[in-house]
């Protein structure tokens, strides 16, 4: 039986690596095994685990560097205390979109946005939920407006 965290990891990896693997679940399982073999307590890690996300992003970045037609940018909203503010969100996403502008296909991975808006020690209030939804809308709108029409941009939130 598949562990629930492994199933979530496979869904995440299938979405992240789909542009390179063509949604091949067998390859997603092999990628999961390669990443989790390098991490302690691999079966316990969820796809939102920082170590797992970092390993997956680094692997995807290395694979994209060998693909001249596919670009990759990872923006971590939880990297500092400013990730939840609209100004810094806009700056981080625009930096990523400028980096990806030259590629006909690209992936923009946004991580830790939920925890940037509501740290684990806090409660989800109506205001925090509204700000989180507004930030998601801001990112989606920026990606739609600031990417080339003929390019294919995959926008992933984790």
MODELLER restraints for C-alpha pairs under 7 A, 6 or more apart:
rsr = mdl.restraints
at = mdl.atoms
rsr.add(forms.Gaussian(group=physical.xy_distance, feature=features.Distance(at['CA:5:A'], at['CA:44:A']), mean=6.69, stdev=0.5))
rsr.add(forms.Gaussian(group=physical.xy_distance, feature=features.Distance(at['CA:5:A'], at['CA:45:A']), mean=6.45, stdev=0.5))
rsr.add(forms.Gaussian(group=physical.xy_distance, feature=features.Distance(at['CA:5:A'], at['CA:46:A']), mean=4.90, stdev=0.5))
rsr.add(forms.Gaussian(group=physical.xy_distance, feature=features.Distance(at['CA:6:A'], at['CA:43:A']), mean=6.60, stdev=0.5))
rsr.add(forms.Gaussian(group=physical.xy_distance, feature=features.Distance(at['CA:8:A'], at['CA:46:A']), mean=6.84, stdev=0.5))
rsr.add(forms.Gaussian(group=physical.xy_distance, feature=features.Distance(at['CA:8:A'], at['CA:47:A']), mean=6.29, stdev=0.5))
rsr.add(forms.Gaussian(group=physical.xy_distance, feature=features.Distance(at['CA:9:A'], at['CA:46:A']), mean=6.23, stdev=0.5))
rsr.add(forms.Gaussian(group=physical.xy_distance, feature=features.Distance(at['CA:9:A'], at['CA:47:A']), mean=4.75, stdev=0.5))
rsr.add(forms.Gaussian(group=physical.xy_distance, feature=features.Distance(at['CA:10:A'], at['CA:28:A']), mean=6.07, stdev=0.5))
rsr.add(forms.Gaussian(group=physical.xy_distance, feature=features.Distance(at['CA:10:A'], at['CA:29:A']), mean=6.36, stdev=0.5))
rsr.add(forms.Gaussian(group=physical.xy_distance, feature=features.Distance(at['CA:10:A'], at['CA:32:A']), mean=6.70, stdev=0.5))
rsr.add(forms.Gaussian(group=physical.xy_distance, feature=features.Distance(at['CA:12:A'], at['CA:47:A']), mean=6.58, stdev=0.5))
rsr.add(forms.Gaussian(group=physical.xy_distance, feature=features.Distance(at['CA:13:A'], at['CA:28:A']), mean=5.76, stdev=0.5))
rsr.add(forms.Gaussian(group=physical.xy_distance, feature=features.Distance(at['CA:14:A'], at['CA:23:A']), mean=5.90, stdev=0.5))
rsr.add(forms.Gaussian(group=physical.xy_distance, feature=features.Distance(at['CA:14:A'], at['CA:25:A']), mean=6.49, stdev=0.5))
rsr.add(forms.Gaussian(group=physical.xy_distance, feature=features.Distance(at['CA:14:A'], at['CA:28:A']), mean=5.35, stdev=0.5))
rsr.add(forms.Gaussian(group=physical.xy_distance, feature=features.Distance(at['CA:17:A'], at['CA:60:A']), mean=6.98, stdev=0.5))
rsr.add(forms.Gaussian(group=physical.xy_distance, feature=features.Distance(at['CA:21:A'], at['CA:27:A']), mean=6.87, stdev=0.5))
rsr.add(forms.Gaussian(group=physical.xy_distance, feature=features.Distance(at['CA:35:A'], at['CA:55:A']), mean=6.48, stdev=0.5))
rsr.add(forms.Gaussian(group=physical.xy_distance, feature=features.Distance(at['CA:35:A'], at['CA:56:A']), mean=6.85, stdev=0.5))
rsr.add(forms.Gaussian(group=physical.xy_distance, feature=features.Distance(at['CA:36:A'], at['CA:42:A']), mean=4.79, stdev=0.5))
rsr.add(forms.Gaussian(group=physical.xy_distance, feature=features.Distance(at['CA:47:A'], at['CA:53:A']), mean=6.39, stdev=0.5))
rsr.add(forms.Gaussian(group=physical.xy_distance, feature=features.Distance(at['CA:48:A'], at['CA:158:A']), mean=6.42, stdev=0.5))
rsr.add(forms.Gaussian(group=physical.xy_distance, feature=features.Distance(at['CA:61:A'], at['CA:72:A']), mean=6.07, stdev=0.5))
rsr.add(forms.Gaussian(group=physical.xy_distance, feature=features.Distance(at['CA:64:A'], at['CA:70:A']), mean=5.82, stdev=0.5))
rsr.add(forms.Gaussian(group=physical.xy_distance, feature=features.Distance(at['CA:64:A'], at['CA:71:A']), mean=5.97, stdev=0.5))
rsr.add(forms.Gaussian(group=physical.xy_distance, feature=features.Distance(at['CA:64:A'], at['CA:72:A']), mean=6.54, stdev=0.5))
rsr.add(forms.Gaussian(group=physical.xy_distance, feature=features.Distance(at['CA:69:A'], at['CA:103:A']), mean=5.58, stdev=0.5))
rsr.add(forms.Gaussian(group=physical.xy_distance, feature=features.Distance(at['CA:69:A'], at['CA:104:A']), mean=5.90, stdev=0.5))
rsr.add(forms.Gaussian(group=physical.xy_distance, feature=features.Distance(at['CA:69:A'], at['CA:105:A']), mean=6.11, stdev=0.5))
rsr.add(forms.Gaussian(group=physical.xy_distance, feature=features.Distance(at['CA:70:A'], at['CA:103:A']), mean=5.75, stdev=0.5))
rsr.add(forms.Gaussian(group=physical.xy_distance, feature=features.Distance(at['CA:70:A'], at['CA:104:A']), mean=6.67, stdev=0.5))
rsr.add(forms.Gaussian(group=physical.xy_distance, feature=features.Distance(at['CA:70:A'], at['CA:105:A']), mean=4.75, stdev=0.5))
rsr.add(forms.Gaussian(group=physical.xy_distance, feature=features.Distance(at['CA:70:A'], at['CA:106:A']), mean=5.00, stdev=0.5))
rsr.add(forms.Gaussian(group=physical.xy_distance, feature=features.Distance(at['CA:71:A'], at['CA:100:A']), mean=5.68, stdev=0.5))
rsr.add(forms.Gaussian(group=physical.xy_distance, feature=features.Distance(at['CA:71:A'], at['CA:103:A']), mean=5.74, stdev=0.5))
rsr.add(forms.Gaussian(group=physical.xy_distance, feature=features.Distance(at['CA:71:A'], at['CA:105:A']), mean=6.44, stdev=0.5))
rsr.add(forms.Gaussian(group=physical.xy_distance, feature=features.Distance(at['CA:71:A'], at['CA:106:A']), mean=4.39, stdev=0.5))
rsr.add(forms.Gaussian(group=physical.xy_distance, feature=features.Distance(at['CA:71:A'], at['CA:107:A']), mean=6.31, stdev=0.5))
rsr.add(forms.Gaussian(group=physical.xy_distance, feature=features.Distance(at['CA:72:A'], at['CA:100:A']), mean=6.82, stdev=0.5))
rsr.add(forms.Gaussian(group=physical.xy_distance, feature=features.Distance(at['CA:72:A'], at['CA:106:A']), mean=5.60, stdev=0.5))
rsr.add(forms.Gaussian(group=physical.xy_distance, feature=features.Distance(at['CA:72:A'], at['CA:107:A']), mean=4.88, stdev=0.5))
rsr.add(forms.Gaussian(group=physical.xy_distance, feature=features.Distance(at['CA:72:A'], at['CA:108:A']), mean=6.00, stdev=0.5))
rsr.add(forms.Gaussian(group=physical.xy_distance, feature=features.Distance(at['CA:73:A'], at['CA:96:A']), mean=5.62, stdev=0.5))
rsr.add(forms.Gaussian(group=physical.xy_distance, feature=features.Distance(at['CA:73:A'], at['CA:107:A']), mean=6.46, stdev=0.5))
rsr.add(forms.Gaussian(group=physical.xy_distance, feature=features.Distance(at['CA:73:A'], at['CA:108:A']), mean=5.02, stdev=0.5))
rsr.add(forms.Gaussian(group=physical.xy_distance, feature=features.Distance(at['CA:73:A'], at['CA:109:A']), mean=6.28, stdev=0.5))
rsr.add(forms.Gaussian(group=physical.xy_distance, feature=features.Distance(at['CA:74:A'], at['CA:108:A']), mean=5.95, stdev=0.5))
rsr.add(forms.Gaussian(group=physical.xy_distance, feature=features.Distance(at['CA:74:A'], at['CA:109:A']), mean=4.70, stdev=0.5))
rsr.add(forms.Gaussian(group=physical.xy_distance, feature=features.Distance(at['CA:74:A'], at['CA:110:A']), mean=6.08, stdev=0.5))
rsr.add(forms.Gaussian(group=physical.xy_distance, feature=features.Distance(at['CA:75:A'], at['CA:92:A']), mean=6.59, stdev=0.5))
rsr.add(forms.Gaussian(group=physical.xy_distance, feature=features.Distance(at['CA:75:A'], at['CA:109:A']), mean=6.16, stdev=0.5))
rsr.add(forms.Gaussian(group=physical.xy_distance, feature=features.Distance(at['CA:75:A'], at['CA:110:A']), mean=4.98, stdev=0.5))
rsr.add(forms.Gaussian(group=physical.xy_distance, feature=features.Distance(at['CA:75:A'], at['CA:111:A']), mean=6.44, stdev=0.5))
rsr.add(forms.Gaussian(group=physical.xy_distance, feature=features.Distance(at['CA:76:A'], at['CA:110:A']), mean=5.89, stdev=0.5))
rsr.add(forms.Gaussian(group=physical.xy_distance, feature=features.Distance(at['CA:76:A'], at['CA:111:A']), mean=4.85, stdev=0.5))
rsr.add(forms.Gaussian(group=physical.xy_distance, feature=features.Distance(at['CA:76:A'], at['CA:112:A']), mean=6.01, stdev=0.5))
rsr.add(forms.Gaussian(group=physical.xy_distance, feature=features.Distance(at['CA:77:A'], at['CA:83:A']), mean=4.26, stdev=0.5))
rsr.add(forms.Gaussian(group=physical.xy_distance, feature=features.Distance(at['CA:77:A'], at['CA:84:A']), mean=6.77, stdev=0.5))
rsr.add(forms.Gaussian(group=physical.xy_distance, feature=features.Distance(at['CA:77:A'], at['CA:111:A']), mean=6.07, stdev=0.5))
rsr.add(forms.Gaussian(group=physical.xy_distance, feature=features.Distance(at['CA:77:A'], at['CA:112:A']), mean=5.35, stdev=0.5))
rsr.add(forms.Gaussian(group=physical.xy_distance, feature=features.Distance(at['CA:77:A'], at['CA:113:A']), mean=5.16, stdev=0.5))
rsr.add(forms.Gaussian(group=physical.xy_distance, feature=features.Distance(at['CA:77:A'], at['CA:116:A']), mean=6.15, stdev=0.5))
rsr.add(forms.Gaussian(group=physical.xy_distance, feature=features.Distance(at['CA:78:A'], at['CA:112:A']), mean=5.15, stdev=0.5))
rsr.add(forms.Gaussian(group=physical.xy_distance, feature=features.Distance(at['CA:78:A'], at['CA:113:A']), mean=6.57, stdev=0.5))
rsr.add(forms.Gaussian(group=physical.xy_distance, feature=features.Distance(at['CA:78:A'], at['CA:115:A']), mean=6.84, stdev=0.5))
rsr.add(forms.Gaussian(group=physical.xy_distance, feature=features.Distance(at['CA:78:A'], at['CA:116:A']), mean=5.16, stdev=0.5))
rsr.add(forms.Gaussian(group=physical.xy_distance, feature=features.Distance(at['CA:82:A'], at['CA:88:A']), mean=6.18, stdev=0.5))
rsr.add(forms.Gaussian(group=physical.xy_distance, feature=features.Distance(at['CA:83:A'], at['CA:89:A']), mean=5.80, stdev=0.5))
rsr.add(forms.Gaussian(group=physical.xy_distance, feature=features.Distance(at['CA:83:A'], at['CA:116:A']), mean=6.00, stdev=0.5))
rsr.add(forms.Gaussian(group=physical.xy_distance, feature=features.Distance(at['CA:84:A'], at['CA:116:A']), mean=5.31, stdev=0.5))
rsr.add(forms.Gaussian(group=physical.xy_distance, feature=features.Distance(at['CA:84:A'], at['CA:117:A']), mean=5.35, stdev=0.5))
rsr.add(forms.Gaussian(group=physical.xy_distance, feature=features.Distance(at['CA:86:A'], at['CA:135:A']), mean=6.67, stdev=0.5))
rsr.add(forms.Gaussian(group=physical.xy_distance, feature=features.Distance(at['CA:93:A'], at['CA:139:A']), mean=6.91, stdev=0.5))
rsr.add(forms.Gaussian(group=physical.xy_distance, feature=features.Distance(at['CA:97:A'], at['CA:146:A']), mean=6.94, stdev=0.5))
rsr.add(forms.Gaussian(group=physical.xy_distance, feature=features.Distance(at['CA:97:A'], at['CA:147:A']), mean=6.72, stdev=0.5))
rsr.add(forms.Gaussian(group=physical.xy_distance, feature=features.Distance(at['CA:100:A'], at['CA:106:A']), mean=6.27, stdev=0.5))
rsr.add(forms.Gaussian(group=physical.xy_distance, feature=features.Distance(at['CA:101:A'], at['CA:147:A']), mean=6.44, stdev=0.5))
rsr.add(forms.Gaussian(group=physical.xy_distance, feature=features.Distance(at['CA:101:A'], at['CA:148:A']), mean=6.86, stdev=0.5))
rsr.add(forms.Gaussian(group=physical.xy_distance, feature=features.Distance(at['CA:104:A'], at['CA:151:A']), mean=4.50, stdev=0.5))
rsr.add(forms.Gaussian(group=physical.xy_distance, feature=features.Distance(at['CA:104:A'], at['CA:152:A']), mean=6.16, stdev=0.5))
rsr.add(forms.Gaussian(group=physical.xy_distance, feature=features.Distance(at['CA:105:A'], at['CA:151:A']), mean=5.67, stdev=0.5))
rsr.add(forms.Gaussian(group=physical.xy_distance, feature=features.Distance(at['CA:105:A'], at['CA:152:A']), mean=4.67, stdev=0.5))
rsr.add(forms.Gaussian(group=physical.xy_distance, feature=features.Distance(at['CA:105:A'], at['CA:153:A']), mean=5.88, stdev=0.5))
rsr.add(forms.Gaussian(group=physical.xy_distance, feature=features.Distance(at['CA:106:A'], at['CA:152:A']), mean=6.34, stdev=0.5))
rsr.add(forms.Gaussian(group=physical.xy_distance, feature=features.Distance(at['CA:106:A'], at['CA:153:A']), mean=4.93, stdev=0.5))
rsr.add(forms.Gaussian(group=physical.xy_distance, feature=features.Distance(at['CA:106:A'], at['CA:154:A']), mean=6.13, stdev=0.5))
rsr.add(forms.Gaussian(group=physical.xy_distance, feature=features.Distance(at['CA:107:A'], at['CA:153:A']), mean=5.69, stdev=0.5))
rsr.add(forms.Gaussian(group=physical.xy_distance, feature=features.Distance(at['CA:107:A'], at['CA:154:A']), mean=4.55, stdev=0.5))
rsr.add(forms.Gaussian(group=physical.xy_distance, feature=features.Distance(at['CA:107:A'], at['CA:155:A']), mean=5.97, stdev=0.5))
rsr.add(forms.Gaussian(group=physical.xy_distance, feature=features.Distance(at['CA:108:A'], at['CA:154:A']), mean=6.14, stdev=0.5))
rsr.add(forms.Gaussian(group=physical.xy_distance, feature=features.Distance(at['CA:108:A'], at['CA:155:A']), mean=4.97, stdev=0.5))
rsr.add(forms.Gaussian(group=physical.xy_distance, feature=features.Distance(at['CA:108:A'], at['CA:156:A']), mean=6.23, stdev=0.5))
rsr.add(forms.Gaussian(group=physical.xy_distance, feature=features.Distance(at['CA:109:A'], at['CA:155:A']), mean=6.17, stdev=0.5))
rsr.add(forms.Gaussian(group=physical.xy_distance, feature=features.Distance(at['CA:109:A'], at['CA:156:A']), mean=4.86, stdev=0.5))
rsr.add(forms.Gaussian(group=physical.xy_distance, feature=features.Distance(at['CA:109:A'], at['CA:157:A']), mean=6.10, stdev=0.5))
rsr.add(forms.Gaussian(group=physical.xy_distance, feature=features.Distance(at['CA:110:A'], at['CA:156:A']), mean=6.08, stdev=0.5))
rsr.add(forms.Gaussian(group=physical.xy_distance, feature=features.Distance(at['CA:110:A'], at['CA:157:A']), mean=4.84, stdev=0.5))
rsr.add(forms.Gaussian(group=physical.xy_distance, feature=features.Distance(at['CA:110:A'], at['CA:158:A']), mean=6.21, stdev=0.5))
rsr.add(forms.Gaussian(group=physical.xy_distance, feature=features.Distance(at['CA:111:A'], at['CA:157:A']), mean=5.89, stdev=0.5))
rsr.add(forms.Gaussian(group=physical.xy_distance, feature=features.Distance(at['CA:111:A'], at['CA:158:A']), mean=4.72, stdev=0.5))
rsr.add(forms.Gaussian(group=physical.xy_distance, feature=features.Distance(at['CA:112:A'], at['CA:158:A']), mean=6.43, stdev=0.5))
rsr.add(forms.Gaussian(group=physical.xy_distance, feature=features.Distance(at['CA:114:A'], at['CA:132:A']), mean=6.99, stdev=0.5))
rsr.add(forms.Gaussian(group=physical.xy_distance, feature=features.Distance(at['CA:117:A'], at['CA:128:A']), mean=6.33, stdev=0.5))
rsr.add(forms.Gaussian(group=physical.xy_distance, feature=features.Distance(at['CA:117:A'], at['CA:132:A']), mean=6.24, stdev=0.5))
rsr.add(forms.Gaussian(group=physical.xy_distance, feature=features.Distance(at['CA:118:A'], at['CA:124:A']), mean=6.32, stdev=0.5))
rsr.add(forms.Gaussian(group=physical.xy_distance, feature=features.Distance(at['CA:118:A'], at['CA:128:A']), mean=6.78, stdev=0.5))
